Amino acid sequence: MRTRTRTRTRDIASDADSDADADAGHRIGRGLGRGRGRGASQRTRTRTRDIASDADSDADSDADSDAGQGIASDADADADIGRAFGYPDLMKIDELPTPCALVDLDRLEANAERMAERAHELGVRLRPHVKTHKCVEAARIQTRGHFGGITVSTLAEARGFVEAGFTDLTYAVPVAPQRLAEVVELGARVERLAVLVDHLDTVRAIEEVGRTHSVVLPVWLKLDCGLHRSGVDPEAEASVVLAQRLAASPQIDFRGVLTHAGQSYRATGREEAAVVARDECRVSRAFVNRLAEDGIAVPEVSIGSTPTMTSADDLAGVDEIRPGNYLFFDAFQAAIGSCGLEDVAFSVLATVVSAFPERQRAVVDAGALALSKDPGPTHVDPACGFGRPVATEDQHPLPGLRLTSLSQEHGVVEGPGTAALRPGTRLRILPNHSCLAAAGFDRYRVVRGLEVVDVWRPIRGW
Ligand SMILES: Cc1ncc(COP(=O)(O)O)c(C=O)c1O
């Protein structure tokens, strides 16, 4: 099938109309057209004016590739949308319907590589947390060159990753006793599905389910190293008693002590995050030594958060690390120095839908469901807003724009930069918290530069 469409778009990179004239020769018929992605044959001609240079720029692009090797069902769905509404092609990000989740593959691969190198240099095993993206393709990149273990935050993730072939998983939220049968069922299909506990009642429930199913469950003791969210108190005698029980129980394979220094998000920079990392190691080591005095052997120590793992200089006494956010990063991590804005691999593409330049205000179609209502790094930047507006083409920060409020499907942008915004203008927003923002989407458009090269489907639910 041959389609010919004409669209009119306005880009954040332009303060004037831009015409996109697309003469798309791509085939979107069922058999061949599974490939709207890598497989589509197309010819597009676009004309845009750049706001930064305030000058016209013409871009002519020809791209041909073989049909028939595209992305199965997602491509079909996109092709259906394209057919119904006349989008010229979904190969370029400025042609995507918004709001839309973009994953920049070059940045993501660089982030994965950097953390992998850090783990090697610091002499620890990397068991990345996959809760940020909940996506098999991303986890495969994250575990490249490592032992392949991952950390999950829901049993739905555990199931999805088990089915995708991952065999060593830690479910890193204290397990609800009611869901232990599920843990046993999933655990029987893999080398190891470990859970964590911080309460005697859960330990009893594990022992009971272990006896019922004649299994031994791998269990970590969750230690509170300063976040005060979950985890046993390292100073309390009851914590030693609980560890003793775990180490002695015939239904439990005691894996060791696990911490998460989420308080590192209160750091104002790398130096402070490094101090939190040192603290996390010190508290874990002290607890392990205290258990040793009582004759309790702790097989391993597992720690990790993104701010601490991007800044730590010494992880003596630690066996594995579990950072997760670092793969995407976000505006928050950039603000506290875990990364640069240019490293952020996840963004939300949005379109201006209302504009009131006289009031220095505009509205985009990315609201709380697309960006989350995470207030952001207000401790370092009280005016940070609900995400960082950046240019669509190269993600450079757009001055004079602040995302001041969000409702379900509206994002209110204010500031002098709104003078350049009109309905149809596109911009990218770097969310404050990429894990939460990503969770609002049923698919990620994976891009290299401005080209969509793949579509990834994250796991949803609990
Ligand atoms: C137990 C646990 N481990 C590891 C992580 C990963 O931390 P981050 O998201 O900072 O990379 C988290 C995040 O919430 C967590 O709860």
The ligand as an SDF file (V2000), in Angstrom:
LIG
                    3D

 16 16  0  0  0  0  0  0  0  0999 V2000
   15.3830   -1.9400   47.9590 C   0  0  0  0  0  0  0  0  0  0  0  0
   15.8430   -1.0800   46.8390 C   0  0  0  0  0  0  0  0  0  0  0  0
   17.0100   -1.3670   46.2370 N   0  0  0  0  0  0  0  0  0  0  0  0
   17.4920   -0.6240   45.2200 C   0  0  0  0  0  0  0  0  0  0  0  0
   16.7840    0.4770   44.7450 C   0  0  0  0  0  0  0  0  0  0  0  0
   17.3440    1.2570   43.5980 C   0  0  0  0  0  0  0  0  0  0  0  0
   17.6140    2.5800   43.9360 O   0  0  0  0  0  0  0  0  0  0  0  0
   17.6340    3.7290   42.8360 P   0  0  0  0  0  0  0  0  0  0  0  0
   16.2730    3.8280   42.2780 O   0  0  0  0  0  0  0  0  0  0  0  0
   18.0700    4.9380   43.5550 O   0  0  0  0  0  0  0  0  0  0  0  0
   18.6200    3.3060   41.8040 O   0  0  0  0  0  0  0  0  0  0  0  0
   15.5630    0.7920   45.3520 C   0  0  0  0  0  0  0  0  0  0  0  0
   14.7890    1.9450   44.8990 C   0  0  0  0  0  0  0  0  0  0  0  0
   13.7750    2.3110   45.4530 O   0  0  0  0  0  0  0  0  0  0  0  0
   15.0710   -0.0010   46.4140 C   0  0  0  0  0  0  0  0  0  0  0  0
   13.9040    0.2610   47.0210 O   0  0  0  0  0  0  0  0  0  0  0  0
  1  2  1  0
  2  3  1  0
  2 15  2  0
  3  4  2  0
  4  5  1  0
  5  6  1  0
  5 12  2  0
  6  7  1  0
  7  8  1  0
  8  9  2  0
  8 10  1  0
  8 11  1  0
 12 13  1  0
 12 15  1  0
 13 14  2  0
 15 16  1  0
M  END
$$$$
